[in-house]
């Protein structure tokens, strides 16, 4: 927080403030909290807030916090910031990280129930259907598919219990089959917990046909339409998907910046070490660019969405491109790199498909034998997970399902990863297709359902930077720190390495910093 912002806050509350008091507040580890205490305890008769009005409130803090304030104060000389040869000492770790709270709202770690039994698959899909159908049911008065059996006869005419116009019925089901008819129409097999029915989407209904052309297996949709005379086919007239609400109401905001990155791939011969060190210098504030230096001071969080290391045996011929052949040595090297990140920045690391956890998603956090090498300002979570960053809800998903969505949905590509993320939001599900490229463990609860809407969805995996908005949710794919591999050349993946999205936690405005020469 700068001096102008402090002065503005006090002026808006009807107080003037002395220069010494402004400097003391700016040097505090949490100026926002200190200002709140000052304003709550200020005598209304005071016109000019001075150091004497603040000292008592600082005395209420712990001795550790006071020493941290003095340490930060030493970075100033007569009100001017000393050049960046001076850095915060490690003694400030605890108070700094305590001012960057991380509340883990959703994580599979230590909560896995999967052993691979048949009934677990049943429970998994029933949980998915129940939660997603409830979102649709709020906008659609539906009936169970089983209830349509009484209409499945060959008699003509209007059927009892149906609307006079178009004989409409509404159902909600999970898509179990997709195909095109010989005439080019879309035929969808829809099932719920009571039965199944075929649904026809005609080419003449252009809007519906376009929507149905983007359907994927195992997503949950609502269909309103007319039954044929024998009751065996539903002709679609309206389609309802879970989707995000159009308005999300007032959202909480925080302050400072969160840096989002992923796919570091330490251990690979294509890891961009020079660019990574330029990034670390930025986090330290060690830069000649004044704007970058100012920005670095506001960084509170660094979030890594998977693939911290390159791993071993992930793709054919990978051993030819490994600089570090042992996966545990890769993590030790990663711990060395991350130990250089200033301790006042809270680091959050989630795994990906190259990391040393189970390949089936959802994935737990990295094991203790690996976590032990990292500094105490690093928090580990599973994949996917939802964390609260001091009021801003961030959903972290490595993004392997993007492979399935690119292969299944027209117009979705690796070059524009946020288009795949929009499809996730529309379906309220991070990985809707079961049994394709993504291996999914059948937990009792489907951890990929997007229940509570996040402020930010952060993905990686495809090594391409992308930033977009969808219905007030910020979508960020954070790129990579690895140049193009031979495998990526074969599958036509063109990475955008060493580019880092930085999100303002008060506005969610995003800036992309580039560290390549």
URSUL-V781901 format. One record per residue. D_FIRST is the distance of its C-alpha to the first C-alpha in Angstrom with 2 decimals. Layout:
# URSUL-V781901
d_first: <D_FIRST/D_FIRST>
This chain:
# URSUL-V781901
d_first: <0.00/3.81/6.88/8.48/6.57/7.30/10.69/11.40/11.17/13.55/15.74/16.30/17.49/19.76/18.37/17.67/15.54/16.49/14.69/15.28/13.79/10.51/10.57/11.68/8.98/6.24/9.04/9.64/10.14/9.06/7.09/8.30/11.70/11.92/11.32/13.92/16.26/16.01/16.87/19.55/21.18/20.94/24.40/25.02/26.81/23.78/22.82/20.33/17.93/18.31/17.89/21.14/19.80/17.05/19.15/21.41/18.84/17.50/21.20/21.61/19.64/21.60/22.47/20.93/17.46/18.09/19.24/16.21/14.06/16.70/16.68/13.04/13.82/16.77/14.87/14.46/17.58/17.89/14.33/14.71/13.50/16.72/18.01/17.50/20.71/18.82/17.49/16.54/19.85/21.41/21.52/17.92/19.11/19.86/16.83/14.55/16.88/17.39/13.83/14.83/17.98/20.73/23.49/26.56/28.28/31.10/32.63/36.29/35.93/38.55/39.59/42.03/45.46/47.14/50.48/51.97/54.50/55.78/54.53/50.95/51.10/52.48/49.74/47.03/48.28/49.04/45.50/44.19/46.69/46.08/42.31/42.38/45.48/43.86/41.11/43.92/46.14/43.72/44.71/48.25/51.29/52.78/55.77/56.64/58.48/61.33/62.06/63.11/66.14/68.29/68.00/69.02/72.61/74.63/75.35/74.20/72.95/70.09/68.90/68.42/64.90/63.49/62.25/64.96/63.05/62.65/63.25/59.57/58.12/54.58/53.77/50.75/51.31/50.10/51.31/53.89/55.56/54.95/57.61/59.02/62.48/65.18/64.35/60.67/59.40/56.86/58.26/55.86/56.87/54.89/55.19/53.95/55.03/58.37/59.61/59.10/59.99/60.01/58.00/58.93/56.44/58.47/57.68/58.53/55.52/53.14/49.82/50.87/52.37/49.18/47.23/49.95/49.94/46.45/47.44/47.30/49.22/48.03/45.61/46.23/47.17/48.93/52.02/53.93/57.33/61.10/63.39/66.48/69.83/70.17/66.66/65.73/63.32/60.39/59.80/56.09/55.17/51.51/48.93/45.95/43.30/40.63/37.68/34.33/34.36/33.69/31.03/28.78/27.57/24.08/21.87/19.03/15.64/12.67/9.17/8.55/11.73/15.29/17.74/21.29/24.34/27.95/31.39/30.57/34.30/34.23/37.87/38.97/40.37/38.39/35.00/32.85/31.86/30.79/28.46/27.07/26.36/24.51/22.34/21.82/20.97/18.24/16.77/17.08/15.41/18.94/19.46/20.55/18.90/15.85/14.56/15.30/13.64/10.25/11.01/12.12/8.96/7.90/11.48/12.34/15.94/18.93/21.90/25.40/27.98/31.15/33.44/31.62/34.93/37.93/40.31/44.07/46.76/44.51/46.39/49.71/49.68/46.19/47.58/48.26/44.54/43.25/42.08/41.80/44.72/43.80/41.17/40.18/39.71/37.51/35.20/35.32/34.23/31.42/30.28/30.32/28.15/25.58/25.62/23.87/20.73/18.02/18.49/14.93/15.61/17.97/20.93/23.29/26.75/29.45/32.95/34.96/38.60/38.50/37.19/39.43/39.68/42.32/42.64/43.28/40.25/38.43/37.56/36.38/33.68/34.77/37.27/36.59/38.43/35.80/32.70/33.72/32.89/29.18/26.32/25.20/21.81/23.99/25.06/28.25/29.40/32.47/33.20/32.59/29.98/27.41/24.20/21.55/18.04/16.32/17.98/18.63/22.26/23.06/26.75/27.62/31.08/32.40/34.43/37.98/39.41/38.38/41.57/43.64/42.02/42.52/46.16/46.80/44.99/45.89/43.10/40.75/40.20/38.32/37.02/35.09/34.02/32.05/35.46/36.53/33.37/34.20/37.64/36.17/34.29/37.48/39.47/36.83/37.77/36.29/39.72/42.52/45.40/47.17/49.44/48.31/46.16/43.71/45.30/44.24/45.13/46.70/44.63/45.57/42.37/41.21/37.67/37.21/37.44/34.21/34.39/31.07/29.36/26.15/23.06/23.42/26.58/26.11/29.35/30.74/34.34/35.44/33.43/32.41/28.94/28.75/26.24/27.52/27.28/30.01/30.05/26.30/26.02/24.18/26.66/25.66/28.17/26.47/29.26/30.41/30.49/34.26/36.48/39.43/41.99/45.71/45.57/42.92/45.16/48.05/46.18/44.51/40.87/38.87/35.46/32.26/30.93/27.75/25.68/22.54/20.91/17.14/16.23/13.14/13.43/12.57/15.22/17.19/17.32/18.60/18.63/21.46/21.13/24.53/25.41/29.14/30.61>
